[in-house]
Every structure is written in structure tokens, then in C-alpha cells.
């Protein structure tokens, strides 16, 4: 009887423990969804804004569509991807500072990042102004390159806006504040269509009008966010002299974060440049430009006709979209894994994975199929598929072999950097992190 009673008591305790774990998982999933859905919706909003730009470009003409695609690709390669990657260096700092209630570190990181991105925008601007000297030696079409140069000149204000927009979005996201970013992005995107209509259709500014409309909508998003932050009291302390020093933690994370983002982002844009080397470059560049933003397999012909009436572009796009849809199967675990690695302040690991997957696997496959085996446009997308599968596998392996105790110690060390306290404990944690190999 005694053993039965003990067994029954143990079973009840085990059931209670399992129920407690289930409730813990449910709470965690709920908290995750509350953060994830606004962020995902915000990303869709920004994609919708790009689609509106491509829509107006497509109706300007095939040459304008190709030039706009090339201009966007060059802007992404040399500008937006760089600023986005550098800004991600502040994400683990802000997230861990907020968790440790170190609000002064949170504010200082925001100020330092804005200043850093503004400084980086200066050399990027010179690159944009000299796009012809860069692309013409790469055998790009002169007419397309000339019009892409016009697009980039009118996109320069957008570059400065993003120097503020990226840090403030990360600053709010690190505190679990996502809805203001979503609402501001939605408002800016809703204004994007009338901006394009006014500048492109009414004022007939053409390609320059599309670029100016994008800059205007980005500025409106920034103004909406800044207004909300000020009115709700979320604003941080005014910049002080402290933001002029102590840049080492930010730079140490920003550089590899930038490399990681750029390695992946540049791969897509390099494919657009390679399209210019294929037969009929106007059609292939234009198709790649808006294929990169679409993944609907079942409506592939309907999508194409929204942007252009050119049957050749529609045919090429409809061939590529099914492959792009399959790529998303690999993109999902890859994105989750990248978020985990980024959140644990390991941008070097993410950079190494992206280098291996996209450039040692994906690029050779894309070039081999697209040019050597004459598969053409679809061969470039098959290269993306191979890169996504490889990247997802490597990311999942890194997560599965992570020592979370060591990562907790690393987070503590990151927050105690240069504060002059707990020296003995710092030495202990440093020895633990140094002895234990990191993925």
C-alpha cells in the first residue's frame, strides 16, 4: 500500500510539473507572438512599399523598370544593407541593457549608433554619385546605368533618413515596443502611393519621382516615430559627451553584424547585376527586380501583369516564382537561427555561415547553372535555393551545439564592460567564457 501511495504521489507531482512546464511554454509562446506579429507585419508593410515603387516603375517603361531595379540593387549593396547591418550591432547591446535595467547604456547606444551611421553615409553618398564609373566597366548597359544614376541621386535624402530610422526602430524593439513602429510604417506606406502619384503621374518626374517618393515616405515614417516617442515619454536623455567615447562594444558588434547582413543581402543584388550579363538584359534585370519581392506561386502570371505588360518579362518571372517559393522553406529556419545567433551577440558566427552558404555554395551553383550550363535566369534562383538550404542547416547546427550557460556569462560581461565594478567576478566569468569554445 505504501509503495502504491508513493507511486501515486510521484505521478501526481510529475503531472503537476508537466502542467507547469506547459503553462510556461504557453506564456513564452504568447509573449513571442506579441512581439513577432507586429514585426512581421512591419516587414510586409515595407515590402508593400517596394512593390508600389516597382509598380510605378513598370508603368513608366521597360527601360525605367530595369534602371530602377539596378538602382535599387546598387543602393542596397552599397548603402541600405550596410546601414542595416551596422545598426544591428546595437541590438544585443540594447536588448541586454534593457534586461539588466541599464537605461543609460540603452540611451548611449542609440546616440552612438545614429552618429556612427551618419558618418558612414558620407562615403556611401560618394559611391552613389559615381555609379557610372563603377558599373560601366562591369559591362552594364549604358542607358540603364545612366538612369540608375538619376535614381540614386534622388535617393540620397533617404540614406540620411535611414541613419536615424534603423537605430530608433531597434531602440524601441529592444524594449518590446513594436506597435508604434508598425503603425508608423503603415502610415508612411499609405502615403507612399499618393507621393508616387503626385511626383510620377502628375508632375511627370519619372524615375526621379519614384526615388523622391521613397525618400518622402521614409521621412514620414521617421517623423511619425519621433512624434510618438516624444508624446508618450519614451524618449531617452539628450545626447551628452559620453556618446563621443566608449564606442568599442558597438563597433566590435557592428562590423561583423554588417558583414553578416551584407553577405546575404549582396547575394540577391549581385544576381541582378549578373542578369545584366544574360541574353536580353532589360527583361532579365526587370524580372529579377520584382521577383525578389514576390513568392506567390499560384498567382505568378497575375503578379507579373500588375507590374508590366511585356510578355517576355511575365514569362521569365512566372518561371522563377515557383523556385522562389521553395526557397522560403529554407529561409524560415535560417531566419530563426540568425535571430538566435544575433541575439546572443555572436555576429562573427553568422557572418561565417553566410559566407560559406551564399558564396562557397550558392554563388558557384548559380553561376554554373546560369552561364556554364545555359539554364539562364532560373539557374540563378536555383543557386539561391542551394544557399538557403545550406545556411539553414548550419544555423540549426550552431543553435543545437550552443552552451547557454556560457552565453549567459557572456551577456553579463557585455553589460559590465568598463564600469569598474565586480572585478573578481569579471575575471571568473572571463575565464569561463575563454575556456569554453564558442560555436
C-alpha positions in Angstrom: 0.0 0.0 0.0 2.8 2.3 1.0 4.6 1.9 -2.4 1.4 2.4 -4.3 0.7 5.6 -2.3 4.3 6.8 -3.0 3.9 5.9 -6.7 0.6 7.8 -6.9 2.1 10.8 -5.2 5.1 10.7 -7.6 2.7 10.5 -10.5 0.7 13.5 -9.3 3.9 15.5 -8.7 5.1 14.6 -12.2 1.8 15.6 -13.8 1.9 18.9 -11.9 5.4 19.6 -13.0 4.5 18.8 -16.7 1.5 21.1 -16.4 3.6 23.8 -15.0 6.1 23.4 -17.9 3.2 23.5 -20.4 1.9 26.8 -18.9 5.4 28.2 -19.0 5.7 27.3 -22.7 2.3 28.8 -23.5 3.2 32.1 -21.8 6.5 32.2 -23.7 4.8 31.5 -27.0 2.2 34.2 -26.3 4.9 36.7 -25.5 6.8 35.7 -28.6 3.8 36.1 -30.8 3.0 39.5 -29.3 6.5 40.6 -30.4 6.7 38.6 -33.7 3.4 39.5 -35.4 3.9 43.3 -35.3 7.5 42.9 -36.5 6.4 40.5 -39.3 3.6 42.9 -40.3 6.0 45.8 -40.4 8.3 43.8 -42.7 5.3 43.1 -45.0 4.5 46.8 -45.0 8.0 47.7 -46.1 7.8 45.1 -48.9 4.5 46.6 -50.0 6.2 49.9 -50.2 8.8 48.5 -52.5 6.1 46.8 -54.6 4.4 50.2 -55.1 7.7 51.7 -56.3 8.2 48.7 -58.8 4.5 49.2 -59.9 5.1 52.8 -60.9 8.5 51.9 -62.5 6.9 49.2 -64.5 4.3 51.5 -66.0 7.0 54.1 -66.9 8.5 51.6 -69.3 10.8 48.6 -69.6 14.0 50.7 -69.5 12.8 52.6 -66.4 11.9 49.3 -64.7 15.3 47.9 -65.5 17.1 51.1 -64.4 15.1 51.3 -61.2 15.9 47.7 -60.4 19.6 48.3 -61.0 19.5 51.5 -58.9 17.8 49.8 -56.1 20.2 46.9 -56.3 23.2 49.3 -56.1 21.6 51.2 -53.3 21.0 48.0 -51.3 24.5 46.7 -51.9 26.4 49.9 -51.0 24.0 51.7 -48.8 20.9 50.2 -47.2 22.4 46.8 -46.4 25.5 48.5 -44.8 23.4 50.8 -42.6 21.1 48.0 -41.7 23.9 45.7 -40.8 25.8 48.3 -38.8 22.7 49.2 -36.9 22.2 45.6 -35.8 25.4 45.9 -33.8 23.3 47.9 -31.2 20.6 45.2 -31.0 22.3 42.8 -28.5 23.6 45.8 -26.5 20.2 47.4 -26.2 18.3 44.2 -25.5 20.7 43.1 -22.8 20.9 46.6 -21.3 17.1 46.8 -21.1 17.0 43.3 -19.5 19.7 44.5 -16.9 17.8 47.8 -16.4 20.8 49.8 -17.6 18.8 52.5 -19.2 21.8 54.8 -19.5 23.6 52.2 -21.6 20.4 52.0 -23.8 20.3 55.7 -24.4 24.1 56.0 -25.1 24.0 53.1 -27.6 21.2 54.8 -29.5 23.1 58.1 -29.7 26.4 56.4 -30.7 24.7 54.4 -33.4 23.0 57.4 -35.0 26.3 59.3 -35.1 28.1 56.2 -36.5 25.6 55.7 -39.3 25.6 59.4 -40.3 29.4 59.2 -40.6 29.1 56.1 -42.7 26.6 57.8 -45.0 29.3 60.2 -46.3 31.4 57.7 -48.2 28.3 55.8 -49.3 27.0 59.0 -50.9 30.2 59.4 -52.9 29.7 55.9 -54.2 26.2 56.6 -55.3 27.3 59.8 -57.1 29.9 57.8 -59.1 27.8 54.8 -60.0 28.6 55.1 -63.7 32.4 54.8 -63.1 31.7 51.6 -61.2 29.1 49.8 -63.4 30.1 50.7 -66.9 33.5 48.8 -66.6 31.3 45.8 -65.4 29.7 45.9 -68.9 26.3 47.1 -67.7 24.1 48.8 -70.3 25.0 52.5 -70.6 21.3 53.7 -70.9 20.3 51.6 -67.9 23.3 52.8 -65.9 22.7 56.5 -66.7 19.1 56.3 -65.5 20.1 54.3 -62.4 22.5 57.2 -61.6 19.5 59.6 -61.7 17.6 57.3 -59.3 20.4 57.2 -56.8 20.9 61.0 -56.8 17.3 61.5 -55.7 17.6 58.6 -53.2 20.4 60.4 -51.2 17.9 62.0 -48.7 16.6 58.5 -48.0 20.1 57.4 -47.0 20.3 60.0 -44.3 16.8 59.2 -43.1 17.7 55.6 -42.6 20.6 56.6 -40.4 18.0 57.7 -37.9 15.3 55.2 -38.7 17.3 52.0 -38.2 18.6 52.9 -34.7 15.2 54.2 -33.4 13.4 51.0 -34.6 16.0 48.8 -32.8 15.9 51.0 -29.7 12.1 50.5 -29.4 12.2 46.8 -30.4 14.8 46.1 -27.7 12.3 47.3 -25.1 9.5 45.1 -26.5 7.8 48.2 -28.1 6.7 47.1 -31.6 3.2 48.6 -32.3 4.4 52.2 -32.8 6.8 51.0 -35.4 4.1 49.1 -37.2 1.6 52.0 -37.1 4.3 54.5 -38.3 5.3 52.1 -41.1 1.7 51.6 -42.1 1.1 55.4 -42.2 4.2 56.0 -44.2 3.4 53.3 -46.7 -0.2 54.6 -47.1 1.4 57.9 -48.0 3.8 56.2 -50.4 1.2 55.7 -53.1 -0.1 59.4 -53.2 3.6 60.5 -53.1 4.3 58.4 -56.2 1.1 59.5 -57.9 1.9 63.2 -57.3 5.6 63.0 -58.3 5.4 60.4 -61.1 2.0 60.8 -62.6 1.0 64.4 -62.0 4.4 66.1 -62.0 5.9 63.6 -64.5 9.3 63.4 -62.8 9.6 59.8 -64.0 12.4 57.7 -62.4 13.5 60.6 -60.1 9.9 60.9 -58.8 9.9 57.2 -57.7 13.1 57.7 -55.8 11.9 61.0 -54.2 8.6 59.4 -53.2 10.5 56.6 -51.4 12.6 59.3 -49.6 9.5 61.2 -48.6 7.7 58.1 -47.2 10.7 57.1 -45.2 10.9 60.6 -43.8 7.2 60.5 -42.8 7.8 57.2 -41.0 10.7 58.7 -39.1 8.6 61.8 -38.2 5.7 59.6 -37.0 8.0 57.6 -34.8 9.8 60.6 -33.4 6.5 62.3 -32.6 5.1 59.2 -30.9 8.3 58.7 -28.8 8.2 62.3 -27.6 4.5 62.4 -26.8 4.5 59.1 -24.9 7.6 59.9 -22.8 9.6 57.0 -24.3 12.3 59.5 -25.3 15.8 58.9 -23.9 18.0 61.5 -22.3 19.6 64.2 -24.6 23.0 63.3 -26.1 26.0 64.1 -23.8 29.7 64.0 -24.2 29.6 60.3 -23.1 28.3 59.3 -26.5 31.6 60.5 -28.1 33.5 57.8 -26.3 33.1 54.2 -25.4 32.3 53.1 -28.9 34.4 49.9 -28.7 31.5 47.5 -27.8 29.3 48.9 -30.5 32.0 48.8 -33.2 33.0 45.3 -32.1 29.5 44.0 -32.8 28.6 46.4 -35.7 31.4 45.3 -38.0 30.6 41.5 -38.1 26.9 42.2 -38.0 27.3 44.3 -41.1 29.4 41.6 -42.8 26.7 39.0 -41.9 23.8 41.1 -43.3 25.7 42.3 -46.4 26.9 38.8 -47.4 23.3 37.6 -47.6 21.8 40.8 -48.9 24.5 41.4 -51.5 24.0 37.9 -52.9 20.5 38.8 -54.1 21.7 42.1 -55.6 24.7 40.5 -57.3 22.2 38.3 -59.0 20.6 41.4 -60.5 24.0 42.6 -61.8 24.6 39.1 -63.3 21.2 39.4 -65.0 22.7 42.3 -67.0 25.1 39.8 -68.5 22.4 37.4 -69.7 20.7 37.5 -73.0 18.1 40.3 -73.2 19.3 42.2 -70.1 16.4 44.6 -69.9 13.9 41.8 -69.4 16.0 39.7 -67.0 17.1 42.6 -64.8 13.5 43.9 -64.6 12.2 40.4 -63.8 14.8 39.8 -61.1 14.0 43.2 -59.5 10.4 42.4 -58.6 10.8 38.6 -58.5 12.9 39.1 -55.3 9.8 40.6 -53.6 7.2 38.1 -54.6 6.6 34.4 -53.6 3.1 33.6 -54.7 3.4 30.6 -56.9 -0.3 30.1 -57.8 -0.8 33.7 -59.0 2.5 34.1 -60.7 1.0 35.4 -64.0 -1.4 37.8 -62.3 1.5 39.2 -60.3 3.6 39.8 -63.3 0.8 41.7 -65.2 0.5 44.1 -62.2 4.0 45.5 -63.0 4.4 45.2 -66.7 2.6 44.1 -69.9 5.8 42.8 -71.5 5.2 39.1 -72.2 8.9 38.2 -72.1 9.2 39.6 -68.5 6.0 37.9 -67.4 7.2 34.6 -68.8 10.6 34.8 -67.1 9.0 35.9 -63.8 6.4 33.1 -63.9 9.3 30.6 -64.3 11.2 31.9 -61.4 8.5 32.4 -58.8 7.9 28.7 -58.1 11.6 28.3 -57.3 11.5 31.4 -55.1 8.5 29.9 -53.2 10.5 26.7 -52.5 13.4 28.9 -51.2 11.1 30.3 -48.5 11.1 26.8 -46.9 14.8 27.1 -46.2 14.5 30.8 -45.4 12.2 30.2 -42.4 14.6 28.1 -40.2 17.5 30.2 -41.5 15.9 33.5 -40.3 15.1 32.0 -36.9 18.6 30.7 -36.4 20.1 34.0 -37.4 17.9 35.8 -34.9 19.1 33.5 -32.1 22.8 33.9 -33.1 22.3 37.7 -33.4 20.6 37.9 -30.0 23.5 36.2 -28.3 25.9 38.7 -29.7 27.7 36.3 -32.0 27.7 38.2 -35.3 31.0 36.5 -36.3 29.3 33.1 -36.3 26.5 34.5 -38.5 29.0 36.1 -40.9 31.0 32.8 -41.3 27.8 30.9 -42.0 26.5 33.4 -44.6 29.9 33.4 -46.3 30.0 29.7 -46.5 26.4 29.2 -47.6 25.9 32.0 -50.1 29.4 32.4 -51.6 31.0 29.0 -51.3 27.9 27.1 -52.2 25.2 29.3 -53.6 27.3 31.5 -55.9 29.1 28.7 -57.7 25.8 26.8 -58.2 24.1 30.0 -59.6 27.0 30.9 -62.0 27.4 27.3 -63.1 23.7 26.8 -63.9 23.1 30.3 -65.2 26.0 30.6 -67.5 28.0 27.4 -68.0 25.0 25.0 -68.3 22.8 27.6 -70.0 19.9 27.3 -67.6 19.7 31.0 -67.6 17.6 33.1 -65.3 16.2 30.2 -63.3 19.7 28.9 -62.7 20.4 32.0 -60.7 17.4 31.2 -58.4 18.4 27.6 -58.1 21.7 28.9 -56.7 19.7 30.8 -54.1 17.8 27.6 -53.2 21.1 25.7 -52.6 22.4 28.6 -50.4 19.2 28.7 -48.3 19.3 25.0 -47.6 23.0 25.1 -46.6 22.5 28.2 -44.5 19.5 26.8 -42.6 21.4 23.6 -41.8 24.4 25.4 -40.5 22.3 27.8 -38.4 20.4 24.9 -36.8 23.6 23.1 -36.1 25.1 26.1 -34.3 21.9 26.5 -32.1 21.9 22.8 -31.3 25.5 22.9 -30.0 25.2 26.2 -28.1 26.2 26.2 -24.4 23.6 28.5 -22.9 25.4 28.8 -19.5 28.4 30.3 -21.3 26.1 32.7 -23.3 24.6 33.9 -20.0 28.1 34.7 -18.7 28.9 36.5 -21.9 25.8 38.6 -21.6 26.8 39.6 -18.1 30.3 40.6 -19.2 28.9 42.7 -22.0 26.8 44.8 -19.6 29.7 45.2 -17.1 32.1 46.5 -19.7 34.2 49.4 -18.4 32.1 50.0 -15.3 35.0 49.3 -12.9 32.9 47.0 -10.6 32.9 43.3 -9.7 36.5 42.8 -10.9 36.8 39.4 -9.3 33.6 38.2 -10.7 34.5 39.6 -14.1 37.7 37.6 -14.1 35.8 34.4 -13.2 33.3 34.9 -16.0 36.0 35.8 -18.4 37.9 32.6 -17.7 34.7 30.5 -18.1 33.9 32.2 -21.5 37.5 31.9 -22.7 37.9 28.2 -21.7 34.6 27.1 -23.2 34.7 27.1 -27.0 32.0 29.1 -28.8 30.1 27.9 -31.8 
